[in-house]
Amino acid sequence: MTRHLPTLVHTQDTPPGYSQVHPPVLPSDLTDRVHELRQASKSANTRKAYKSDWSLWVSWCHAQGVTSMPAHPQTVCAYLADRAESVKVSTLTRHLATISKAHDLAGAQSPCKNTEVKDTLAGLRNTYGTARKEAPGLLRDALRATLDTLGGDLSGTRDKALFLAGWCGALRRSEVASLTWGDLVADPDGLVLVLRRSKTDQAGQGRSVGLFREGDPTACPVNALDTWRVALAKQSALAVAPGAPIFPSLNRWGHLGGAMSPQAVGEVIMRRTAQAGLATKYQGHSLRKGLVQQATLAGVSDSAVMATTGHQSVTMLRRYQSTAGLVSRSASKGLLA
């Protein structure tokens, strides 16, 4: 028997000590509001991942003739063992989180908390490892090579601003896609980008990133954004209004659309770097990672890099740095001099 993934609102949740308390009868508008707020506790991408993961789990259970909800711990162990050859351990770990969340919402005991499941997952990690496939960083020379291939037409002007703002600001593709003209604040030395929300800031506290006005106008993010704003304003005054996206989509005829999606930003990065003849296959995260690595190679302090990237831990920063600057940070450096 298969079940639909429960919504993120479950009205039968019973806190400990409240088993004898009957749920209140609330006005429908207030109940709807609670539903909306609980849905908003997870980002749209997280909810989308839950839905996809749950669909895969239900399909597998159906094919095996076993129950997906409530599931037995041995069923989950079998799922892990069966999928391990084709699915990364990190992805299977997320699947377990989805299965567990669905059981919690349905008021059923989660099989994923069972020792058998935990041991099976540990075995997968020991057998297959948990190394992540990281996006390559787009370093300075590769960035300049890409910029040199961009023309002065509308798409070329947009993409130059996208590359330079994204790289200098160490932005995620979702942050690039969400920028509006109202998020730019003038500064004597350049511009300040106000990031209203990001992957690690779902509560929307926001943070600011500085873009310095470089001496070389061909590699200046501020100049690129100014040039793009002028070109965009010629298309429509509304296109540069405070609430308008800085990076709108463009069709093949150069007509403006709505804000680019994060996926579209990643596709631009992949396509433009490939067109520049670069052998490395760059991805949406390559701008952010490239800035971190180039700054590290240039001797910029970790604290200064983290002030731009918004990283909260040096551990995560080290993952981005990879081997960049590894030798210069060697513990043995200069000890035998």
Secondary structure, 3 states (H helix, E strand, C coil): CCCCCCCCCCCCCCCCCCCCCCCCCCCHHHHHHHHHHHHCCCCHHHHHHHHHHHHHHHHHHHHHCCCCCCCCHHHHHHHHHHHCCCCCHHHHHHHHHHHHHHHHHCCCCCHHHCHHHHHHHHHHHHHHCCCCCCCCCCCHHHHHHHHHCCCCCHHHHHHHHHHHHHHHCCCCHHHHHHCEHHHEEEECCEEEEEECCECCECCCCCEEEEEECCCCHHHCHHHHHHHHHHHHHHHCHHHHCCCCECCEEECCCCCEEEECCHHHHHHHHHHHHHHCCCCCCCCCCHHHHHHHHHHHHCCCCHHHHHHHHCCCCHHHHHHHHCCCCCCCCCCCCCCCC
